[in-house]
Amino acid sequence: MRATDGMILALLCTAPGASRAFTAAVGRRAASASASAKTSFSTLPAVERSRRPSSSSDARPHPPRCAGPPRLFSSPPSSSSSADLPPLALTPPAPADDGASPFQITTPIYYVNDKPHIGHAYTSVACDVVARYMRLAGRDVFFVSGTDEHGQKVEDTAKAKGRDPKEFCDEVSETFRELLDLLDVSNDRFIRTTEEEHQEAVRHLWNVLKEKGAVYLGSYEGWYSVRDECYYNESELVDGKAPTGAEVQWTKKEDSYFFRLSDYQDKLLEHYASHSEFVAPEGRRNEVVSFVKGGLKDLSISRTTFDWGVPVPDDDDHVMYVWIDALTNYLSALGYPSVGPGTNVDKFWPAALHVVGKDILRFHAVYWPAFLLAADLPLPRRVFAHGWWTKDGEKISKSLGNVVDPVELVEKYGVDPTRFFLVSEVAFGNDGDYSDEKMVYRCNANLSNELGNLNQRILTLVFKNCEGGVPADVGPFADEDEELLESSASLLERTGEAVSVQALDKYARIMISIVVDANKYIDAQAPWVLKKADPERMKTVLYVLTEVMRRVAILYQPIMPKSSNVILDQLGVPEDEREFVHLGREECWIAKGREVKKPKAVFPRFEVPAAAAGEAVKA
């Protein structure tokens, strides 16, 4: 390990607000790496680290080394005493994540029977926030999304429209790809189940399962939901419908290949027990455990009554049941069946995180791990199921005419306000309710009034009173300065802990809170008054505020990438100094004397709908 890496890690571990768990995960290596360095800025006490000299001669150009190595991965030391240490943590370790390993994150692949809705946008944005956060922290990330294009429902929908299934899929799949682009989602791979590379992977997995005796030919009859692409037992039906509310139909006896799911009941229960973090949130985990304890029956994995699917190897009368096809995308996106050293499968599998809607949790937390166990492949580290959205307190449905179109949201409110609302409005994992009133209130309160107004006030004062640049003459910091600086220094650790367990709403609340604190600080310090009463103190206050705003904007990038970078542009922060590694290094503090741009509004205000009443929503 380079000494520079160790110094950065030591700084992360000793920064104000650093948790004991995070320190314990990296402390020994960081200490070892930094031992060769005679002096280190990170070894100073927290308060001393925050203090800045008052001499104008201290103002200096940004040193080239500030950009530094964005990644801190390092091989374990060769000594036997430390050979068992995990890789260097770049994000706070969590039960399902060591904080350093390559990180594959996936949305479910979206079914192409209709155009995208708010649920698709929600899952995609949530995954994008996590992926961007991990990348900015220095993690190697592979983010997968795409479309699920086979099955009876797709075939029936295409026929009803008088379309060829493949042409229909091409058209609808493109709307999902366009939605990801519109929402500024940074997926590394967009996979389609109609791709030949994917179908090759599915055939390979099928053959592996068959060779291992996990697949056999039998016959099936029972209840089937075309909408859910799922078989249900009689005991699972609620008022004659699937548990999801979907209509079911009786499937007459037909030949079918089966997967020996019943053989994996005990193994799955053992895995849930030994890996309590595997399914989240906890309530969803309990549902999965209860379902498996209720007894697993062998699973029908092929159909003969329709043709739109991947043909079963050596038996063209059958097409594969849609879920064995669809779930394999998480591997095929990485290049499976190529699994040797240097492949993406070798690097990124097992997946760090599958994010799914609660309605498809069973397939990801029961069927998928059973397939993998049968194929002797590692299981994903975590499956997180989020809730559903309603609108104005009512279930969203076509029949009610209340479908929330994410494209219309972006056209009306903008990309970043839409992303911010989706992340901040509801606890991730719970159900959420959308209304135009809630969207307007949250965007006006937290973005326009708080974050946008704070940035405008700071930069206007700096631009007018400090010759258009960050104050060059900075006096000693007062206790109030130290308090705000130390609170903002702890943001990386606090937000990292939230993101590592998918508490995305908590991440947003932490960011909202620091902006509220900064607004209180500027009101209390009143630099517009200090301009005449104490000009030197005014410069110190404005320096503190510009540095805090730099930290806030860097850490807001995963949620609002474009708006955050507009703020960083206005602050004059170079594009290569916007990763998380630049938050904890003293030499990366905003450079004194650096030119700032004349501020422009970042977040617009929206009109409150006429039917609304009450005060703006606060985090």
C-alpha positions in Angstrom: 0.0 0.0 0.0 1.2 3.5 -0.7 1.8 5.8 2.2 -0.6 8.3 0.6 -3.4 5.8 0.7 -2.8 5.1 4.3 -2.8 8.9 5.2 -6.2 9.3 3.4 -7.6 6.3 5.3 -6.2 7.6 8.6 -8.0 10.9 7.9 -11.3 9.1 7.2 -11.0 7.2 10.4 -10.1 10.2 12.6 -12.5 12.7 10.9 -15.1 14.2 13.2 -18.1 11.8 13.5 -16.2 8.7 12.2 -17.8 5.6 13.8 -15.9 3.0 15.7 -17.1 0.3 13.4 -15.7 2.1 10.3 -12.4 2.9 12.2 -12.0 -0.7 13.3 -12.5 -2.0 9.7 -9.6 0.1 8.2 -7.6 1.3 11.2 -4.9 -1.3 11.4 -4.0 -1.0 7.7 -4.3 2.7 7.7 -2.0 3.0 10.7 0.5 0.6 9.1 0.6 2.4 5.8 0.9 5.8 7.4 3.7 4.8 9.8 6.3 5.6 7.2 5.1 9.1 6.9 6.9 11.4 9.3 4.0 13.9 9.5 0.4 13.7 8.5 -2.4 16.2 8.5 -4.8 13.5 9.6 -3.0 13.0 12.9 -4.0 16.5 14.1 -6.8 16.7 16.7 -10.2 17.4 15.1 -10.4 21.0 16.1 -6.9 21.8 15.0 -7.6 20.2 11.7 -10.5 22.6 11.2 -8.6 25.8 12.0 -7.0 27.8 9.2 -4.3 30.4 9.5 -5.4 34.0 9.2 -2.4 35.1 7.1 -3.2 36.1 3.6 0.1 34.5 2.5 -1.5 31.1 3.3 -3.8 31.5 0.3 -2.3 29.2 -2.3 -3.1 27.5 -5.6 -4.8 24.1 -5.3 -2.0 21.5 -5.1 -1.9 19.0 -7.9 -1.8 16.1 -5.4 -5.3 17.0 -4.2 -6.9 15.0 -7.0 -5.0 12.0 -5.6 -5.8 8.4 -6.2 -9.6 8.0 -6.5 -9.4 4.4 -5.5 -7.8 3.0 -2.4 -8.0 -0.8 -3.1 -4.9 -2.6 -1.9 -3.8 -6.2 -1.6 -3.6 -7.5 2.0 -0.2 -7.2 3.6 1.9 -10.4 3.4 2.5 -10.7 7.1 0.6 -13.6 8.7 -0.8 -11.3 11.4 -2.8 -9.2 9.0 -3.3 -11.7 6.1 -6.9 -12.2 7.1 -7.9 -8.5 7.0 -10.6 -7.5 4.5 -9.8 -5.1 1.6 -9.5 -1.5 2.5 -12.9 -0.1 3.3 -14.0 2.8 1.0 -17.6 2.9 2.4 -18.7 2.0 5.9 -18.9 -1.8 6.1 -22.3 -3.3 6.6 -23.5 -6.8 7.3 -23.9 -7.6 3.5 -21.0 -5.5 2.3 -17.3 -5.2 3.3 -17.1 -1.7 2.0 -14.4 -2.4 -0.5 -15.2 -5.2 -2.9 -16.4 -4.6 -6.5 -20.1 -3.8 -6.3 -22.8 -5.1 -8.7 -26.2 -3.5 -8.3 -29.3 -4.4 -10.3 -32.8 -3.2 -10.9 -35.2 -5.9 -11.8 -35.5 -6.1 -15.6 -38.7 -4.4 -16.5 -41.6 -6.2 -18.2 -42.4 -4.8 -21.6 -46.2 -5.3 -21.6 -46.7 -1.6 -21.1 -45.0 1.8 -20.9 -42.9 2.8 -17.7 -44.6 4.2 -14.6 -43.5 5.8 -11.4 -42.6 2.5 -9.9 -40.0 1.9 -12.6 -38.6 5.4 -12.1 -38.4 4.8 -8.3 -36.4 1.6 -8.5 -34.1 3.0 -11.2 -33.4 6.2 -9.3 -32.8 4.4 -6.0 -30.3 2.1 -7.6 -28.6 5.0 -9.4 -28.2 6.8 -6.1 -26.4 3.8 -4.6 -24.3 3.2 -7.7 -23.2 6.9 -7.9 -22.4 7.0 -4.2 -20.2 3.9 -4.4 -18.4 5.2 -7.5 -17.7 8.5 -5.9 -16.4 6.7 -2.8 -13.9 4.8 -5.1 -15.7 1.5 -5.4 -15.7 -0.5 -8.7 -19.4 -0.6 -9.7 -21.3 -2.5 -12.3 -24.9 -1.3 -12.5 -27.4 -3.4 -14.5 -30.9 -2.6 -15.7 -32.9 -3.7 -18.7 -36.1 -5.3 -20.0 -37.8 -8.7 -19.6 -39.3 -9.5 -23.0 -40.6 -13.1 -23.0 -43.7 -14.8 -21.7 -47.4 -15.3 -22.4 -48.3 -11.8 -21.3 -46.0 -10.1 -23.8 -47.1 -12.5 -26.6 -50.8 -11.8 -25.9 -50.3 -8.0 -25.7 -48.4 -8.0 -29.0 -51.1 -10.1 -30.7 -53.8 -7.8 -29.4 -52.0 -4.9 -31.0 -51.5 -6.8 -34.2 -47.8 -6.7 -33.8 -44.9 -9.1 -34.1 -43.7 -9.9 -30.5 -40.1 -8.9 -31.3 -41.0 -5.7 -33.0 -43.4 -4.9 -30.1 -40.5 -5.6 -27.6 -38.1 -3.4 -29.6 -40.5 -0.5 -29.3 -41.4 -0.8 -25.7 -37.9 -1.7 -24.5 -36.7 1.6 -26.0 -39.1 3.6 -23.9 -37.5 2.1 -20.8 -34.0 2.9 -22.1 -35.2 6.4 -22.8 -36.6 6.7 -19.3 -33.2 5.8 -17.8 -31.5 8.4 -19.9 -34.2 11.0 -19.0 -33.7 10.4 -15.3 -29.9 10.6 -15.6 -29.5 7.0 -14.5 -25.9 5.8 -14.9 -26.4 2.1 -15.6 -23.3 0.3 -17.1 -25.4 -2.3 -18.9 -28.9 -2.3 -20.4 -29.7 -5.9 -21.0 -32.6 -7.4 -23.0 -33.7 -11.0 -22.7 -34.2 -11.2 -26.4 -30.4 -10.7 -26.9 -28.6 -13.8 -28.2 -25.9 -13.5 -25.6 -28.5 -13.6 -22.8 -30.3 -16.6 -24.4 -27.0 -18.4 -24.6 -26.5 -17.9 -20.9 -30.0 -19.1 -20.1 -29.4 -22.3 -22.1 -26.1 -22.9 -20.4 -27.7 -22.5 -16.9 -30.5 -24.9 -17.9 -28.0 -27.5 -19.1 -26.0 -27.2 -15.8 -29.2 -27.6 -13.8 -30.2 -30.6 -15.8 -26.8 -32.2 -15.6 -26.9 -31.9 -11.8 -30.3 -33.6 -11.7 -32.2 -30.5 -10.6 -34.6 -30.6 -13.6 -37.0 -33.3 -14.7 -39.9 -33.8 -17.1 -43.4 -34.1 -15.6 -46.8 -32.6 -16.0 -48.6 -29.7 -14.4 -52.1 -28.4 -13.8 -53.2 -25.6 -11.5 -53.7 -21.9 -11.0 -51.6 -19.5 -13.1 -51.5 -15.7 -13.3 -50.6 -14.4 -16.7 -50.0 -10.9 -15.2 -47.6 -12.1 -12.6 -46.2 -14.9 -14.7 -46.5 -17.1 -11.6 -48.1 -20.3 -10.5 -50.1 -20.2 -7.2 -51.3 -22.9 -4.9 -55.0 -23.1 -4.0 -54.1 -22.0 -0.4 -52.5 -18.8 -1.7 -55.5 -17.4 -3.5 -57.4 -14.5 -1.9 -61.0 -14.2 -3.0 -60.2 -16.2 -6.1 -57.3 -14.1 -7.1 -53.5 -14.1 -6.7 -52.1 -12.5 -3.6 -51.1 -9.5 -5.8 -54.8 -9.1 -6.9 -54.1 -10.4 -10.3 -56.6 -12.7 -12.1 -55.7 -16.4 -12.2 -56.7 -19.1 -14.7 -56.8 -22.8 -14.3 -54.1 -24.4 -16.4 -55.2 -27.8 -17.7 -52.8 -30.7 -17.4 -49.8 -30.2 -19.7 -46.2 -31.5 -20.0 -43.7 -29.3 -18.1 -40.2 -29.4 -16.9 -39.8 -29.0 -13.2 -37.1 -27.6 -11.0 -36.6 -29.6 -7.8 -37.3 -26.6 -5.6 -38.4 -28.8 -2.7 -34.9 -30.1 -2.3 -33.7 -26.6 -1.4 -36.1 -25.8 1.4 -33.8 -26.6 4.3 -30.8 -25.1 2.5 -32.6 -21.8 2.0 -33.8 -21.7 5.6 -30.2 -22.3 6.7 -29.0 -19.5 4.5 -31.7 -17.1 5.8 -30.7 -18.0 9.4 -27.0 -17.6 8.9 -27.3 -14.5 6.7 -30.0 -12.4 8.3 -29.0 -9.5 6.0 -29.8 -11.5 2.8 -33.4 -10.2 2.6 -34.4 -6.7 3.6 -36.2 -4.9 5.1 -36.7 -7.3 8.1 -40.5 -7.5 7.6 -40.0 -8.8 4.0 -37.4 -11.3 5.3 -40.0 -12.6 7.7 -42.5 -13.0 4.9 -40.0 -15.0 2.8 -39.0 -17.2 5.7 -42.6 -17.9 6.5 -43.4 -18.8 2.9 -40.5 -21.3 2.7 -41.3 -22.8 6.1 -44.8 -23.4 4.8 -43.3 -26.0 2.4 -41.9 -25.7 -1.1 -43.2 -27.7 -4.1 -41.2 -28.4 -7.2 -41.5 -25.5 -9.7 -42.8 -25.7 -13.2 -40.2 -24.0 -15.4 -41.4 -24.6 -19.0 -44.6 -24.1 -21.0 -46.0 -25.6 -24.2 -49.0 -23.4 -24.7 -47.2 -20.4 -26.2 -44.0 -19.9 -28.2 -42.6 -16.5 -27.2 -39.7 -17.6 -25.0 -36.3 -19.3 -25.0 -36.7 -22.8 -26.4 -35.6 -25.6 -24.0 -32.4 -27.2 -25.2 -33.1 -30.4 -27.1 -36.9 -30.0 -26.7 -38.3 -27.3 -29.0 -41.9 -28.1 -27.8 -41.1 -26.3 -24.6 -40.1 -22.7 -23.9 -38.6 -21.7 -20.6 -40.8 -20.4 -17.8 -40.2 -16.6 -17.8 -38.5 -16.4 -14.4 -35.7 -18.8 -15.0 -35.1 -16.8 -18.2 -35.5 -13.3 -16.6 -33.5 -14.0 -13.4 -30.5 -15.2 -15.3 -30.0 -11.7 -16.6 -28.0 -10.8 -13.5 -25.4 -13.2 -14.6 -25.7 -12.9 -18.4 -25.2 -9.1 -18.1 -21.7 -9.9 -16.7 -20.9 -12.2 -19.6 -21.9 -15.6 -18.1 -21.1 -18.4 -18.9 -17.6 -16.9 -19.1 -16.5 -17.2 -15.5 -12.7 -17.4 -15.5 -10.1 -15.0 -14.0 -10.4 -11.5 -15.4 -14.1 -11.8 -16.4 -16.8 -9.6 -15.0 -18.4 -12.7 -13.4 -15.2 -13.3 -11.6 -14.9 -9.7 -10.5 -18.5 -8.7 -9.7 -20.3 -11.9 -8.8 -21.9 -12.5 -6.3 -24.0 -9.4 -6.9 -23.8 -6.9 -4.0 -27.5 -5.8 -4.2 -30.6 -6.8 -6.1 -33.3 -4.1 -5.7 -36.8 -5.2 -6.4 -40.5 -4.3 -5.8 -42.1 -6.2 -3.0 -44.4 -8.0 -5.5 -41.5 -9.9 -7.0 -39.5 -10.7 -3.9 -40.4 -14.4 -3.9 -38.7 -14.9 -7.2 -35.6 -13.2 -6.1 -35.3 -14.5 -2.5 -36.6 -18.1 -3.1 -36.4 -19.2 -6.7 -33.3 -17.4 -7.7 -31.1 -18.5 -4.8 -32.4 -22.1 -5.2 -31.4 -22.1 -8.9 -27.9 -20.8 -7.9 -27.5 -23.4 -5.2 -28.4 -26.1 -7.6 -25.8 -24.8 -10.1 -23.1 -24.4 -7.4 -23.0 -20.7 -7.9 -22.6 -18.1 -5.1 -25.7 -16.4 -3.9 -26.2 -12.6 -4.2 -25.2 -10.8 -0.9 -28.5 -8.9 -0.5 -32.0 -8.6 -1.9 -33.9 -5.4 -1.0 -37.6 -5.1 -1.6 -39.2 -1.6 -1.7 -42.8 -0.7 -1.4 -45.4 0.4 -3.9 -46.6 3.9 -4.7 -50.2 5.1 -4.5 -51.6 8.4 -5.8 -53.5 10.7 -3.5 -54.1 7.8 -1.2 -55.5 5.5 -3.9 -54.0 2.5 -5.6 -52.6 3.4 -9.0 -54.4 1.7 -11.8 -55.3 2.3 -15.4 -59.0 1.8 -14.6 -58.9 4.7 -12.2 -57.0 6.8 -14.6 -54.4 7.9 -12.0 -51.2 6.4 -13.4 -48.2 8.6 -12.6 -46.1 9.1 -15.7 -42.5 9.7 -14.8 -41.8 11.5 -18.1 -44.5 14.0 -17.3 -43.0 14.5 -13.8 -39.6 15.4 -15.4 -41.2 17.7 -17.9 -43.1 19.5 -15.2 -40.6 19.6 -12.3 -37.2 18.7 -13.8 -34.9 15.7 -13.5 -33.2 16.5 -10.1 -36.3 17.6 -8.3 -38.0 14.4 -9.4 -35.1 12.3 -8.2 -34.9 14.2 -4.9 -38.6 13.7 -4.3 -38.5 10.0 -5.0 -35.5 9.4 -2.6 -36.6 11.7 0.2 -40.4 11.4 0.4 -40.7 7.9 1.8 -38.7 5.5 3.9 -37.1 3.1 1.4 -38.8 -0.2 1.8 -42.2 1.3 2.8 -45.1 2.2 0.5 -45.3 5.8 -0.6 -48.0 8.2 -1.7 -47.6 10.6 -4.6 -49.4 13.9 -4.9 -48.6 17.1 -6.8 -49.0 18.9 -3.5 -46.3 16.8 -1.8 -44.0 17.2 -4.8 -44.4 21.0 -4.8 -44.0 21.4 -1.1 -40.9 19.3 -0.8 -39.2 20.8 -3.8 -40.0 24.4 -2.7 -39.1 23.8 0.9 -36.0 21.7 0.7 -34.5 22.7 -2.6 -35.6 26.2 -3.6 -36.0 27.8 -0.1 -33.2 25.9 1.7 -30.5 24.6 -0.5 -30.9 26.9 -3.5 -31.4 30.0 -1.4 -28.4 29.2 0.8 -26.2 28.8 -2.3 -27.5 32.1 -3.7 -26.9 34.0 -0.5 -23.4 32.7 0.0 -22.2 33.3 -3.5 -23.9 36.7 -3.8 -22.1 37.9 -0.6 -18.8 36.4 -1.7 -19.1 37.8 -5.2 -20.0 41.3 -4.0 -17.7 41.6 -0.9 -14.6 39.5 -1.6 -13.7 40.7 -5.1 -15.4 37.8 -6.8 -13.4 35.1 -5.1 -13.3 32.9 -2.0 -12.0 35.0 0.9 -8.2 35.0 1.0 -7.8 36.5 4.5 -9.3 34.1 7.0 -9.1 34.6 10.7 -9.2 32.0 13.5 -12.3 29.9 13.7 -14.8 30.6 16.4 -16.7 27.8 18.2 -19.7 28.3 15.9 -17.5 27.9 12.8 -15.9 24.7 14.3 -19.3 23.2 15.0 -20.6 23.6 11.5 -17.3 22.5 9.9 -17.2 19.4 12.1 -20.8 18.6 11.4 -20.2 18.8 7.7 -17.0 16.8 8.0 -19.0 13.9 9.5 -21.4 13.8 6.5 -19.4 11.3 4.6 -19.5 8.8 7.4 -23.1 9.4 8.3 -24.4 9.3 4.7 -22.2 6.3 4.0 -23.7 4.3 6.8 -27.2 5.1 5.5 -26.4 4.2 1.9 -24.6 0.9 2.9 -27.9 -0.4 4.3 -30.1 1.2 1.7 -31.6 3.8 4.0 -31.8 6.3 1.2 -34.4 8.5 2.8 -32.1 8.8 5.8 -29.3 9.9 3.5 -31.5 12.6 2.1 -32.6 13.7 5.6 -28.9 14.0 6.7 -28.2 16.3 3.7 -31.4 18.3 4.3 -30.4 18.7 8.0 -26.9 20.1 7.3 -28.4 22.7 4.9 -30.8 23.7 7.6 -27.9 24.1 10.0 -26.0 26.2 7.5 -29.0 28.5 7.0 -29.2 28.9 10.8 -25.5 29.7 10.9 -25.6 32.4 8.2 -28.6 34.0 9.8 -26.9 34.0 13.2 -23.6 35.3 11.9 -25.2 37.8 9.6 -22.2 38.5 7.3 -24.2 41.4 5.7 -24.0 43.1 9.1 -20.3 42.1 9.6 -19.5 43.8 6.4 -19.4 47.1 8.3 -19.0 45.9 11.9 -16.2 43.4 11.4 -15.0 42.9 7.8 -12.4 40.4 8.8 -14.9 38.2 10.6 -17.2 38.5 7.6 -14.5 36.9 5.4 -14.0 34.0 7.9 -17.8 33.4 8.0 -18.0 33.4 4.2 -15.0 31.1 3.9 -16.7 28.6 6.3 -19.9 28.8 4.3 -18.2 28.2 0.9 -16.3 25.2 2.3 -19.4 23.7 3.8 -21.3 24.3 0.5 -18.5 22.5 -1.3 -18.9 19.5 0.9 -22.7 19.5 0.6 -22.6 19.7 -3.2 -20.1 16.9 -3.5 -22.2 14.7 -1.3 -25.5 15.6 -3.0 -24.2 14.4 -6.4 -25.6 10.8 -6.1 -29.1 12.2 -5.6 -29.0 15.3 -7.8 -26.0 15.0 -10.1 -26.7 17.9 -12.5 -27.8 20.5 -9.8 -24.9 19.5 -7.5 -22.4 20.1 -10.3 -23.9 23.4 -11.2 -23.3 24.5 -7.6 -19.7 23.1 -7.7 -19.2 25.0 -11.0 -20.4 28.2 -9.3 -17.9 27.6 -6.5 -15.1 27.1 -8.9 -14.4 23.5 -7.8 -12.4 21.7 -10.6 -14.2 18.8 -12.2 -11.4 16.4 -11.1 -11.9 17.4 -7.4 -15.4 16.2 -6.8 -15.0 12.7 -5.6 -15.4 11.7 -1.9 -11.7 11.4 -1.5 -11.5 15.2 -1.8 -13.8 15.7 1.2 -11.4 14.6 3.9 -8.1 16.1 2.8 -7.1 19.5 4.2 -5.4 20.5 1.0 -8.7 20.0 -0.8 -10.5 22.6 1.2 -11.8 25.3 -1.1 -8.8 27.4 -2.2 -8.6 30.9 -0.8 -8.8 33.5 -3.5 -10.4 31.1 -6.0 -12.7 32.9 -8.4 -16.4 32.1 -8.1 -19.1 32.6 -10.6 -21.9 35.1 -10.3 -24.6 33.0 -8.8 -27.7 31.9 -10.7 -30.7 30.2 -9.3 -30.3 26.4 -9.3 -33.8 25.3 -8.2 -37.0 27.0 -9.4 -40.1 27.5 -7.2 -43.3 25.8 -8.2 -46.8 27.0 -7.8 -48.8 25.2 -5.1 -51.9 23.5 -6.6 -55.1 25.4 -5.8 -56.5 22.4 -3.8 -53.5 22.3 -1.4 -53.6 23.5 2.1 -51.2 23.5 5.1 -47.5 24.2 5.4 -44.6 22.9 3.2 -43.5 19.4 3.8 -40.3 19.3 5.9 -37.9 16.4 6.2 
